[in-house]
């Protein structure tokens, strides 16, 4: 068994100049965000930009939906420079090449979306001959070439930003709604740039589904390496949402790639004011800046070297034996440490999803009720809920008179020497890298995989690879221990460490070990499973972070929709401020609420338009009516 994981190293990318803040190569991971103001409101945009810079933004992106907004970027830039702010500005372009060409003469960087720069999206399936497809690429080349020439002339950088939600019909017809399609969408534009000897490029592969996003970035890097490229990467989970959910989902996607050594700039997309995004991105980036201290980024012949025993470009859950409700086809479980709680008071279990009623002397489970609790050597003085599994240290378990629903936790050595074991379920704690003879473990063992390695994800990933190579099918609970860190950092770190493994198909349960509030540990555990889509326990909101295109107050609307629908477990609702990514991201949601004009909302079922131009005042009621019509509505308890 591999004793030590490969040391952390960043993938060496080429340097790209963006104003006076270069990116890639040996530079730090850069932080950015996007304004939400009307791009024609110069002073409001300037004031918000300043707040963003003061919160940690190193690049600020501003939408330019038409030439007039693109030209107004000059006024915004002038006012910022007069106030002493030299932050590089990025123009966000969709559908309008003439706006991109105007902006490229003003700002330090332009972002173009290859899905809609020269293509249109009508969800049509088109059959191409080789000649017809080549002709389409030539048409795009002709339309794209003027922008590249302007960028070369003015020293303007460019981000080729693919979005899962806005792949063109041309790409969809050839590759389907896949990570490979996302990669090819970007590679077509990259090849055109290189043909024109333009290399000041940054690339992104954004999606609201973290599995799709991770696979797309990995495939992109693998493809670039094969073609002799190493362009910097802009990381982001698009439409991540707000609050705790948005932070966890962003950390799952972005953190997984940072663990792989990928990423040169980060944008955390929250449905909140943009100045709240940079601190989250900074917290993620700094963890890897510290880890990389004293190490230079490394070039690679391949992104993933050696015999991995699994496919990092395609999700497949590791096959395990079902033991009780663990492993097999069961969803990953949540285990909480309650050994430090007041075990004379059943009300503490409220925080773990079990609501105790004094009058009825019974517990009511919520949709986020944990599955197992660890008590160590502590003994409760009241009866636990009948379906809540209790885990004790081996010696304490052995002394219990009533062992119903109680099971032991062993160290590996204690397990080997134990004369009495549970006939049903035994948990065995294993340190990643520890020498293990799997033949000594019986078929009723569940492993608790821990690590003390700085590069902990890689250590645990290596252990899972060993299990695959050995053909061992015992279920594994992933455990990570965190010291004295803030609640915000705990949320981000745990989402990264466990999300990275879950998105690779590893793990049959999660155990966050930290001196934190029990309700936080429970919520973060379920949030990670939700973000990786390995266990759905609540409504999922795919909500965009707003920008100058937005046609309604996204924060207010998201909260309003959440207030009336957050009891609909398993339903995915997309809330989009405009049409740019709306229909595409709606294909990943069950229902969509998209701004299509002033005070007008269009409602979707998947990617199908159901109601057009509904008045905003009636739109939420109509959305609920649609959910009821489909038989997916339940009344809130």
C-alpha positions in Angstrom: 0.0 0.0 0.0 1.2 3.5 -0.9 2.5 5.1 2.4 2.7 8.7 1.3 0.5 10.5 -1.3 2.1 12.4 -4.0 3.0 15.9 -2.8 0.7 18.7 -3.7 1.7 20.7 -6.8 0.0 23.2 -9.0 -0.3 22.6 -12.7 2.1 25.0 -14.5 0.2 27.2 -16.8 1.4 30.0 -19.1 1.5 33.6 -17.9 -1.3 35.8 -19.1 -1.2 39.6 -18.7 -4.4 41.3 -17.5 -3.6 44.9 -16.8 -1.0 45.0 -14.0 -2.3 41.8 -12.4 -0.8 38.8 -14.3 -2.3 35.4 -13.9 -1.0 31.8 -14.2 2.6 30.6 -14.2 4.1 31.2 -10.7 1.5 33.9 -9.7 -0.9 33.4 -6.8 -4.4 32.2 -7.4 -6.3 35.4 -8.3 -9.7 36.4 -6.9 -12.6 37.9 -8.9 -16.3 38.7 -9.0 -18.9 40.4 -11.1 -21.0 43.5 -10.7 -24.7 43.3 -10.4 -25.5 46.9 -11.2 -26.9 48.3 -14.5 -23.8 48.7 -16.6 -25.1 52.1 -17.9 -25.2 53.4 -14.3 -21.6 54.5 -14.1 -21.5 55.7 -10.6 -23.4 52.7 -9.1 -21.1 50.4 -10.9 -18.0 52.3 -9.8 -19.2 52.3 -6.2 -19.9 48.6 -6.3 -16.6 47.9 -7.9 -14.8 49.7 -5.1 -16.6 47.6 -2.5 -15.6 44.5 -4.4 -11.9 45.5 -4.6 -12.0 46.3 -0.9 -13.4 42.9 -0.2 -10.5 41.2 -2.0 -11.3 41.2 -5.8 -8.3 41.4 -8.1 -10.4 41.4 -11.3 -13.9 42.9 -11.7 -16.2 41.7 -14.4 -19.0 43.9 -15.8 -21.7 42.7 -18.3 -21.9 44.4 -21.7 -25.0 43.1 -23.4 -24.8 45.7 -26.2 -22.5 48.2 -27.7 -23.7 51.1 -25.6 -22.9 49.2 -22.3 -19.5 48.3 -23.8 -18.7 51.9 -24.7 -19.8 53.0 -21.2 -17.0 50.8 -19.8 -14.7 53.7 -20.7 -16.6 56.0 -18.3 -16.5 53.4 -15.5 -12.8 52.8 -16.0 -12.0 56.6 -16.1 -13.9 57.2 -12.9 -12.2 54.3 -11.1 -8.8 55.5 -12.2 -9.6 59.0 -11.0 -10.3 57.5 -7.6 -7.0 55.6 -7.6 -8.4 52.1 -8.4 -6.4 50.3 -11.1 -8.2 47.0 -10.8 -8.4 45.2 -14.2 -11.9 45.2 -15.7 -13.4 42.3 -17.6 -16.2 42.8 -20.1 -18.7 39.9 -20.1 -20.1 39.2 -23.5 -22.9 37.1 -24.8 -24.5 37.1 -28.3 -23.0 40.4 -29.4 -19.6 40.3 -31.2 -19.8 44.0 -31.9 -20.0 44.7 -28.1 -17.0 42.5 -27.6 -15.0 44.4 -30.2 -15.9 47.7 -28.6 -15.1 46.5 -25.1 -11.7 45.0 -26.1 -10.5 48.5 -26.9 -11.3 49.7 -23.4 -10.9 47.0 -20.7 -8.1 44.6 -19.8 -10.0 41.4 -20.6 -13.1 40.2 -22.4 -15.0 37.1 -21.7 -16.8 35.4 -24.6 -19.0 32.4 -24.4 -18.3 30.0 -27.4 -21.9 28.7 -27.0 -23.5 32.0 -28.1 -20.8 34.2 -29.6 -21.5 33.1 -33.1 -24.1 30.3 -32.6 -27.7 30.2 -31.5 -29.5 27.9 -29.2 -33.0 26.6 -30.1 -32.6 23.1 -28.7 -32.5 21.7 -32.2 -30.8 18.4 -33.1 -28.9 19.0 -36.3 -27.2 16.3 -38.4 -23.9 17.6 -40.0 -21.8 16.1 -42.7 -18.0 16.7 -42.2 -18.1 19.4 -44.9 -21.1 21.1 -43.3 -19.5 21.1 -39.9 -16.3 22.5 -41.3 -18.3 25.2 -43.0 -19.8 26.1 -39.7 -16.4 26.4 -38.1 -15.2 28.6 -41.0 -18.3 30.9 -40.4 -17.4 31.2 -36.7 -13.8 31.8 -37.5 -14.8 34.7 -39.8 -17.0 36.2 -37.1 -14.4 35.7 -34.3 -11.3 36.8 -36.1 -11.9 40.6 -35.8 -12.1 40.4 -32.0 -8.8 38.4 -31.8 -7.1 41.0 -33.9 -8.3 43.8 -31.7 -7.2 42.0 -28.5 -3.7 41.5 -30.1 -3.5 45.2 -31.0 -4.6 46.5 -27.6 -3.0 43.9 -25.4 -6.3 42.7 -24.2 -6.7 39.3 -22.6 -9.6 37.0 -23.3 -11.5 34.3 -21.4 -13.1 31.6 -23.4 -15.8 30.7 -21.0 -17.9 27.6 -21.7 -21.1 27.2 -19.8 -22.8 23.8 -19.5 -26.1 25.7 -19.7 -25.4 27.4 -23.0 -23.8 24.9 -25.3 -24.8 25.6 -28.8 -27.1 23.4 -30.8 -24.1 22.6 -33.0 -22.0 21.2 -30.1 -25.1 19.5 -28.5 -25.8 17.8 -31.8 -22.3 16.5 -32.2 -21.3 15.7 -28.6 -24.5 15.8 -26.5 -25.0 17.6 -23.2 -21.6 16.3 -21.9 -18.3 17.4 -20.4 -16.6 16.4 -23.7 -19.0 18.7 -25.5 -18.0 21.6 -23.2 -14.3 20.9 -23.8 -14.7 20.8 -27.6 -16.7 24.0 -27.5 -13.8 25.8 -25.9 -11.1 24.0 -27.9 -12.6 25.1 -31.2 -12.1 28.8 -30.1 -8.7 28.1 -28.6 -7.5 26.6 -31.9 -8.7 29.6 -33.8 -6.8 31.9 -31.5 -3.6 29.9 -31.9 -4.1 29.9 -35.7 -4.1 33.8 -35.4 -1.0 33.6 -33.1 -3.0 34.9 -30.1 -2.2 33.3 -26.8 -3.3 35.7 -24.0 -6.1 33.3 -23.0 -7.9 32.1 -19.9 -10.3 29.1 -20.1 -13.3 28.1 -18.0 -15.7 25.1 -17.9 -18.6 26.2 -15.7 -21.7 24.1 -14.7 -24.2 24.1 -11.8 -23.7 20.3 -11.5 -20.4 19.8 -9.6 -19.8 16.4 -11.2 -20.1 17.8 -14.7 -18.0 20.8 -13.9 -15.2 18.8 -12.4 -15.1 16.3 -15.2 -15.1 19.1 -17.8 -12.1 20.9 -16.3 -10.2 17.6 -16.0 -10.9 16.7 -19.6 -10.0 20.2 -20.7 -6.6 20.0 -19.1 -6.0 16.5 -20.4 -6.9 17.7 -23.9 -4.8 20.8 -23.7 -1.8 18.8 -22.6 -2.3 16.4 -25.5 -2.2 19.4 -27.9 0.7 21.1 -26.2 -1.3 23.8 -24.4 -1.3 25.0 -20.8 -3.6 28.0 -20.6 -4.6 29.3 -17.1 -7.9 28.1 -15.7 -10.8 30.2 -14.3 -12.7 28.1 -11.8 -16.3 28.4 -10.8 -19.6 26.6 -10.1 -22.2 28.6 -11.9 -25.6 29.3 -10.4 -24.4 27.9 -7.0 -27.1 29.6 -5.0 -27.0 31.5 -1.8 -26.1 31.1 1.9 -24.7 27.9 3.2 -25.8 25.9 0.1 -24.0 28.2 -2.3 -20.8 28.1 -0.3 -20.8 24.3 0.1 -21.6 23.7 -3.6 -18.8 26.1 -4.7 -16.3 24.5 -2.4 -17.2 21.0 -3.6 -16.5 22.0 -7.2 -13.7 24.5 -6.9 -12.0 22.8 -4.0 -11.9 19.4 -5.8 -10.0 21.0 -8.7 -7.7 22.9 -6.4 -6.9 19.6 -4.8 -5.9 18.4 -8.3 -3.5 21.4 -8.5 -5.7 23.1 -11.1 -6.9 26.7 -11.0 -5.3 30.1 -11.5 -8.3 32.3 -10.7 -11.6 31.8 -8.8 -15.0 33.3 -8.9 -17.5 32.0 -6.3 -21.0 32.7 -7.8 -23.4 33.4 -5.0 -26.9 34.9 -5.2 -25.8 37.7 -2.9 -24.1 41.0 -3.2 -20.8 40.5 -5.0 -18.6 41.8 -2.2 -19.6 38.7 -0.3 -18.1 36.4 -2.9 -14.4 37.4 -2.7 -13.8 36.4 1.0 -15.2 32.9 0.2 -12.9 32.5 -2.8 -10.0 33.9 -0.8 -10.5 31.3 1.9 -10.4 28.5 -0.6 -7.4 29.9 -2.4 -5.3 30.6 0.7 -5.5 27.0 1.8 -3.6 26.0 -1.3 -1.3 29.0 -1.3 -0.1 27.8 2.1 0.2 24.2 0.9 2.2 25.3 -2.1 4.5 27.6 -0.2 8.1 27.0 -1.3 7.0 24.8 -4.2 6.9 25.9 -7.8 4.1 24.8 -10.2 4.9 21.7 -12.2 4.4 20.9 -15.8 2.9 17.5 -16.5 2.9 15.1 -19.4 -0.6 14.0 -18.2 -3.0 15.3 -15.7 -3.4 12.0 -13.9 -0.3 9.8 -13.8 0.0 6.1 -13.1 -2.6 3.4 -12.5 -5.5 5.2 -10.8 -7.8 2.2 -10.7 -10.7 4.6 -11.4 -11.8 7.0 -14.2 -11.4 10.7 -13.1 -13.3 11.8 -16.1 -16.5 9.9 -15.5 -18.5 9.4 -12.3 -19.0 5.8 -11.2 -19.7 5.0 -7.5 -17.4 2.4 -6.1 -19.3 -0.9 -5.7 -19.6 -2.1 -2.1 -21.3 -4.8 -0.1 -24.5 -3.6 1.7 -24.0 -4.0 5.4 -27.2 -3.0 7.2 -28.1 0.4 5.6 -24.5 1.2 4.7 -23.0 0.7 1.2 -24.5 -1.2 -1.7 -27.2 0.9 -3.3 -27.9 2.8 -0.1 -27.2 6.5 -0.1 -24.2 7.8 1.9 -24.9 8.1 5.6 -24.2 10.9 8.0 -22.4 10.1 11.3 -22.2 12.7 14.1 -20.0 12.7 17.2 -22.3 13.4 20.2 -20.0 12.2 22.9 -19.5 15.8 24.2 -23.3 16.6 24.3 -25.5 16.6 27.4 -26.5 12.9 27.3 -29.2 13.5 30.0 -31.2 15.7 27.7 -32.9 14.2 24.7 -33.5 17.7 23.2 -29.9 17.9 22.0 -30.9 15.5 19.2 -33.1 18.3 17.7 -29.8 19.5 16.2 -29.3 16.1 14.6 -32.7 16.0 12.9 -34.7 14.2 15.7 -37.4 16.5 17.1 -38.3 15.3 20.6 -41.9 15.8 21.9 -42.2 15.7 25.6 -46.0 15.2 25.6 -45.8 12.2 23.2 -42.4 11.0 24.5 -41.4 10.3 20.9 -39.1 11.6 18.2 -40.1 13.0 14.8 -37.4 12.7 12.1 -36.7 15.5 9.7 -35.4 15.0 6.1 -32.0 15.8 7.5 -31.9 13.3 10.4 -28.4 11.8 10.8 -28.1 8.0 10.5 -25.5 7.2 13.2 -24.1 8.8 16.3 -20.7 8.2 17.9 -20.8 8.2 21.8 -17.2 7.0 22.5 -17.2 6.0 26.1 -20.2 8.1 27.2 -23.5 6.5 28.1 -26.9 8.3 27.6 -29.5 8.3 30.4 -32.5 8.2 28.0 -33.6 6.0 25.1 -32.5 7.0 21.7 -34.7 7.0 18.6 -35.2 3.4 17.5 -33.7 3.9 14.1 -30.7 5.9 15.2 -27.6 3.7 15.3 -25.2 4.2 18.2 -21.5 3.7 17.9 -19.3 3.1 21.0 -15.6 2.5 21.5 -15.0 -1.2 21.5 -14.3 -1.6 25.3 -17.4 0.4 26.2 -19.6 -1.5 23.7 -18.4 -4.8 25.1 -19.6 -3.8 28.6 -23.1 -2.9 27.4 -25.9 -5.1 28.7 -28.3 -4.1 26.0 -26.5 -3.9 22.6 -29.6 -3.4 20.5 -28.8 -0.9 17.7 -25.4 -0.4 19.3 -22.1 -1.3 17.5 -18.4 -1.1 18.2 -15.7 1.1 16.8 -12.2 -0.6 16.7 -8.8 0.4 15.8 -7.3 -2.0 13.3 -5.0 -3.6 15.9 -7.9 -3.9 18.5 -10.0 -5.6 15.8 -7.3 -8.2 15.1 -7.0 -9.0 18.8 -10.6 -8.8 19.8 -12.2 -12.0 21.0 -15.7 -10.8 20.8 -17.1 -8.9 17.9 -20.5 -7.7 16.8 -22.2 -10.4 14.6 -24.0 -7.6 12.6 -21.7 -4.6 12.2 -18.2 -3.6 13.2 -16.6 -0.3 12.4 -12.8 -0.3 12.0 -10.9 2.9 12.0 -8.1 3.0 9.5 -5.5 5.7 8.8 -4.9 6.3 5.1 -1.5 4.7 4.3 -1.7 2.3 7.3 -0.5 -1.2 6.5 -3.6 -3.3 6.3 -4.2 -7.0 5.4 -7.7 -6.9 4.0 -8.0 -10.6 4.4 -8.2 -10.1 8.2 -11.4 -8.1 7.8 -14.7 -10.0 7.9 -17.6 -9.1 5.6 -19.5 -7.3 8.3 -16.8 -4.6 8.6 -17.3 -0.9 7.7 -14.1 1.0 7.4 -13.8 4.5 8.9 -11.1 6.1 6.8 -9.1 8.9 8.6 -6.0 10.8 7.6 -3.5 13.1 9.3 -1.7 13.9 6.0 -1.5 17.5 4.9 -2.5 16.3 1.5 -5.4 14.4 3.0 -7.6 14.1 0.0 -4.8 12.4 -2.0 -4.0 10.1 0.9 -7.6 9.0 1.2 -8.0 8.8 -2.6 -4.9 6.5 -2.7 -6.5 4.2 -0.1 -9.7 3.9 -2.2 -7.6 3.1 -5.3 -5.9 0.3 -3.3 -9.3 -1.0 -2.3 -10.3 -1.1 -6.0 -7.1 -2.8 -7.1 -7.5 -5.4 -4.3 -11.1 -6.1 -5.1 -12.2 -5.2 -1.6 -15.8 -4.2 -1.4 -16.2 -3.2 2.2 -18.1 0.1 2.7 -16.1 3.2 3.8 -17.1 6.1 5.9 -14.9 9.2 5.2 -13.7 10.9 8.4 -11.9 14.2 8.5 -10.8 16.0 11.7 -10.5 19.7 11.9 -8.8 21.7 14.7 -9.5 25.3 15.8 -11.0 26.9 12.7 -14.0 29.1 12.1 -17.4 27.8 11.1 -17.0 29.3 7.6 -13.7 27.6 7.0 -14.9 24.3 8.4 -17.8 24.4 5.9 -15.4 25.1 3.0 -12.7 22.7 4.0 -15.1 19.8 4.7 -17.0 20.4 1.5 -13.7 20.3 -0.4 -12.2 17.3 1.4 -15.3 15.1 1.3 -16.8 16.5 -1.9 -13.6 15.7 -3.8 -13.9 12.0 -2.9 -17.7 11.7 -3.3 -17.5 13.2 -6.7 -15.0 10.5 -7.7 -17.5 7.8 -6.5 -15.8 7.2 -3.2 -17.4 7.0 0.2 -20.5 5.4 1.8 -20.8 7.9 4.6 -19.3 11.2 6.0 -18.1 12.0 9.5 -16.9 15.6 10.2 -15.0 15.6 13.4 -14.8 19.2 14.8 -15.5 21.2 17.9 -18.5 22.9 16.3 -22.2 23.3 16.9 -24.0 20.0 16.3 -26.6 21.6 14.0 -23.8 23.0 11.8 -22.0 19.7 11.5 -25.3 18.0 10.6 -26.3 20.7 8.0 -22.8 20.8 6.4 -22.8 17.0 6.1 -26.1 16.9 4.4 -25.2 19.9 2.3 -22.1 18.1 1.0 -24.1 15.1 0.0 -26.7 17.3 -1.7 -24.0 19.3 -3.6 -22.4 16.1 -4.9 -25.9 14.8 -5.7 -25.2 11.6 -3.8 -28.1 12.1 -1.4 -30.9 14.6 -1.9 -32.5 15.7 1.3 -34.0 19.1 0.4 -35.0 21.4 -2.4 -32.2 22.4 -4.7 -32.1 26.0 -6.0 -30.0 26.6 -9.1 -29.9 30.4 -8.8 -27.7 32.8 -10.7 -25.6 35.4 -8.9 -27.2 38.3 -10.8 -25.5 40.9 -13.1 -26.4 43.9 -15.1 -28.6 41.8 -17.4 -30.8 40.7 -14.5 -34.5 41.6 -14.9 -35.6 41.3 -11.3 -34.2 41.3 -7.8 -32.6 37.9 -7.6 -31.9 37.8 -3.9 -35.4 38.9 -3.0 -37.0 36.5 -5.5 -34.9 33.6 -4.5 -35.8 34.0 -0.9 -39.5 34.4 -1.7 -39.5 31.2 -3.8 -37.5 29.4 -1.2 -39.9 30.4 1.6 -42.8 28.7 -0.2 -41.0 25.7 -1.7 -38.1 24.7 0.6 -40.1 21.7 1.9 -40.1 20.0 -1.6 -37.4 17.4 -1.0 -35.7 16.4 -4.2 -37.1 19.1 -6.5 -34.6 21.3 -8.4 -35.8 24.8 -9.2 -33.8 27.1 -11.4 -34.0 30.9 -10.8 -32.4 32.9 -13.6 -32.3 36.6 -14.0 -32.1 36.5 -17.8 -32.1 34.3 -20.8 -28.3 33.9 -21.2 -28.0 30.6 -19.4 -31.6 30.1 -18.3 -32.9 27.5 -20.8 -29.7 25.5 -20.7 -29.4 25.4 -16.9 -33.1 24.7 -16.7 -32.4 21.4 -18.5 -30.7 20.4 -15.2 -33.6 21.6 -13.1 -37.1 20.3 -12.8 -38.7 23.7 -13.0 -37.4 27.1 -14.1 -38.2 30.7 -13.3 -36.5 33.0 -15.9 -36.7 36.8 -16.4 -37.5 37.5 -20.0 -38.5 41.2 -19.8 -39.4 44.0 -17.5 -41.9 42.5 -15.0 -42.1 39.4 -17.1 -41.2 35.8 -16.2 -41.2 32.7 -18.3 -41.8 29.4 -16.6 -40.1 26.1 -17.7 -40.6 22.4 -17.0 -37.1 21.2 -17.6 -36.1 22.9 -20.8 -39.7 23.2 -22.1 -41.3 26.6 -22.0 -44.7 26.2 -20.2 -45.8 29.8 -19.7 -44.4 32.9 -21.4 -44.3 36.4 -20.1 -46.2 35.9 -16.8 -46.5 39.0 -14.7 -44.1 38.9 -11.8 -46.9 39.3 -9.3 -48.4 36.0 -10.5 -45.3 34.1 -11.4 -44.6 32.3 -8.1 -48.3 31.2 -7.8 -48.1 29.9 -11.4 -44.9 28.0 -10.6 -46.5 26.3 -7.6 -49.5 25.6 -9.8 -47.2 23.9 -12.3 -45.6 21.8 -9.6 -49.0 20.8 -8.3 -50.2 19.9 -11.8 -47.3 17.5 -12.1 -48.2 15.8 -8.8 -44.9 16.9 -7.2 -46.4 19.2 -4.6 -46.8 18.3 -0.9 -48.1 20.6 1.8 -45.6 21.9 4.3 -45.9 20.3 7.7 
